[in-house]
Amino acid sequence: MDRWSWHRSGDTDDLLLTQGGVRIYDGDEKTSFDDGRLTLSSTEVIWTDAKNQKCSLSLKLSLILQTQHAPGGFSRSAKVTIHLSRRSQDQAAGPVAHSNNNLIRFAFKSGGDIEFHRALGQAIQAKAWEMSPTSSKGQVRGRGIVGIERKIEQRRQDAEQNISVAFQDLSNLMDKAKEMVGLSQAISSKIKDKQGDITEDETVKFKSYLLSLGIPNPVTKETHGTGTHYHMQLAREVSDAMIPILQKQDGIALLSDAYCMINRARGLELVSPEDLLNACKMFHPMKLPVCMKTFDSGVTVIQLESHSEERMVSQTIALVDDSESLSAQQLADLLQISVFLAKERLILGEKMGKLCRDESIEGLRFCPNRFLEFTT
């Protein structure tokens, strides 16, 4: 509301549209400007109180960064939201000296919202204020270094305002996402309470939909504190989330892949790489069914405690035997795993004496160890 100025009565040039029954909001807060007539000209928006014609406000179109239209409903009026740039230092006095909000809303009690929003957008695109006499004089006075500095400062302020608007929209999105998580939890609890009213197939199917939303109650520092206790609870969460994934991936996954999977499941409550690493270090002390392992090459993985390296090597050797020789990329394609894990499989088979490497200009390949046939 601190972008509004008191409007002096008199003729207004280039009238485009007028609409009565309009209320002004400062952000989401109602103001005392409850019922008035909204007038749109080529350079400004004017609001005049329906009961007191002397109470009249004006807003320059040059301050408007973005507009949005929200249709009305059964119990709410249609609204036009206007995002504003910073207040200029030479702005005339208005009804409010300072406001924390960078947007205002017009609530249309008597309709006309669609027509106003369309006409407002056209007026902003036309930028008639840039061709007004006062604007031309300002351009003359603003030439040279001082004028350039003013333009740079104005662009910086506009950029900051645009960023502020973007983060405000992001904040609203996050609030909606949290509502969705809360809704999924409520529906899940209702399913448990009414188990007899819902068939088993329907329950399983619906729960699968809920699980696809991700981890319902992610461990956070706000709920579990910091330090060891937080990392222990996070370790339990990571273990529970990774077990079904590891069971589908032959019992092993890269730590970097696990990091992406966990954060995708946690939604908005992202965990840092350092916290995930500290949580994984708790697997062994807590005797969880998963463990973290680092190969000699430096590649770190998460694997099931029941994961058998002997069985994994036997599978790798059988594939190499069938193909006579394989590169890490070829093995990765056969098993649908990452190239890093495929290479570790081949190197592990080499360490056990079952495979031999062949390095050439074509790259690194692994072959069955035929020397074993002569020693047996």
Secondary structure, 3 states (H helix, E strand, C coil): CCCCEECCCCCCCCEEEEEEEEEEEECCEECCCCCEEEEEECCEEEEEECCCCCCEEEEEHHHEEEEEEECCCCCCCEEEEEEECCCCCCCCCCCCCCCCCCEEEEEECCCCHHHHHHHHHHHHHHCHHHHCHHHHHHHHHCCHHHHHHHHHHHHHHHHHHHHHHHHHHHHHHHHHHHHHHHHHHHHHHHHHHCHHHCCHHHHHHHHHHHHCCCCCCCCCHHHHCCCHHHHHHHHHHHHHHHHHHHHHCCCEEEHHHHHHHHHHHHCCCCCCHHHHHHHHCCCCCCCCCEEEEECCCCCEEEEECCCCHHHHHHHHHHHHHHHCCEEHHHHHHHHCCCHHHHHHHHHHHHHCCCEEEEEECCEEEEEECCHHHHHC
